[in-house]
């Protein structure tokens, strides 16, 4: 939880005056629909009650000073300077968002910024999107601009592409902007049509494997390139346009590898549609089965799981009250998402913590999360 008093005190200590405004944007967990967003497909994430907070004050010049309470570093740049490739990784998101806002015609004032985030970094819960959206919203607001939510999400995505080098889809930033308490977000990543789907009485438990393999970002971009090549060979704009029946047997145009990649995306899109129908009819057992199928496909066809994720999922599936378990996020480490019957979550958390630690020697982290709201300004008291 945010300690606003501590954040204000730290801001004043660093910058010599208290902040004038405070903003937040959440992380997200994806319930189902993994690696489909950059294929024009369907996703079903929800914002969670972990967030990036930005305390801010405008400056009279064009300089941005930014610091983080999570990382003992401070960075300063001018809005009139070109991008600096040598700056620390986390500050690239800040500079990237600022420069893209300017490119879009939103003239910014300088600002003093202090970030406090409790979204675990490298966990697959979109700490980068939470940072991008919170920074973009803060810089726009203190400069006197009202920014459209979809524009804000796209600016965050552009920063991810250009400044972090990850060719991500729109899902993470979308969830950080449009999250709705108690709801999942059903998004068509081609049309950008979306609807909020109420979550019934069920618990969402996120299990952090506390592992992140170094190949994650490179493999993410490689998967996207493989999907684009598969779509090209099938004569389609994207894999969104491929019918599942076409991939029941391997088409001669595709190698075994590209067939597996395409099969995951095409069937995952159908799983999202089926999962939304299950949620609307409160068929949580069916929803859980679709989550299980999703993980198996990510492990076998898309090959973005890892030993630790598979162990975490296998343990979860054998526990009472667990309806479904799968990896969530880009893969190669990070977190699993577990759909657990109400009343079983505490026992589940204790057992999976112990059993995973015994199996791997790694101490995990267990988060009981709730679907939360998207980006907003917080009243400073």
MOKAMO-V697929 format. One record per helix or strand. SS is the DSSP state (hx for helix, st for strand). FROM is the first residue (numbers start at 1). TO is the last residue. If there is no record, write none. Layout:
BEGIN
ss: (SS & SS)
from: (FROM & FROM)
to: (TO & TO)
END
This chain:
BEGIN
ss: (hx & st & hx & st & st & st & hx & st & hx & hx & hx & st & st & st & hx & hx & hx & hx & hx & hx & st & st & hx & st & st & st)
from: (4 & 21 & 37 & 42 & 63 & 74 & 89 & 111 & 127 & 149 & 171 & 183 & 194 & 202 & 216 & 239 & 244 & 256 & 284 & 307 & 322 & 333 & 345 & 365 & 371 & 376)
to: (15 & 32 & 39 & 58 & 68 & 78 & 103 & 117 & 142 & 164 & 178 & 188 & 198 & 212 & 233 & 241 & 247 & 280 & 300 & 317 & 328 & 341 & 360 & 369 & 371 & 378)
END
